[in-house]
């Protein structure tokens, strides 16, 4: 599937409008693994005929890692830059594949003058499937066991538990839960800017603990909905030398694969 994703600058220059801004995020832009998630989301939006655009080089980091690490000044500087850009374009609705971006723009930008309707990509994909704008055919995952890892910023922080599961349940696979799931889910170990620092002394890495939960579920596929979680979960699986047996895929990738996009 070949198509060009337009920037808001291009769309505005052509006198056009879009329904939604796709906020790509730093991981989705620069991390090699997360770029595949970005492409999967873009393909699904395109397939569903959703009019969308990105900010491209006008998109800066939301400031989430800076804020979690205690640098409020840097956070506000980045946030104000993004809010000024989005308000200039008259942005109303935003979809993002990163729960960190989602949480920051949804819950922290309004205090700085940036109020938007913000949805996570699992919510939008679920809505598109419910409305019939996306339809899954074929048995790409027939006979597979899929478990879903709840991202902290999606689950406990914003109470989004069902949308990703409803999406997975549309596949011809068995959804199995880990012993720690939903409100009792275990952090992957990357939140709170922990992603960007060395681990502190302790008996076990958090993502190794989470890998034990994943392997205990006997799932063939671990579904993630966050690029930070993706990195940590994959590292946990690799540490156990199970990458041949257990795949870690984003919810968007599962649907894109099932639709053969």
Secondary structure, 3 states (H helix, E strand, C coil): CCCCCCEHHHHHHCCCCCCEEEECHHHHHHCHHHHHHHHHHHHHHHHCCCCEEECHHHCCCCCHHHHHCCCHHHHHHHHHHHHHHHHHHCCCEEEECCHHHHHHHHHCCHHHCCCCEEEEHHHHHHHHHHCCCCCCCCCCCCCCEEEECCCCCCCCCCCCCHHHHHHHHCCCCEEECCCCCHHHCCCCCCCCCHHHCCCCCCCCCHHHHHHHHHHHCCCCEEEECCHHHHHHHHHHHHHCCCCCCCEEEEHHHHHHHHCCC
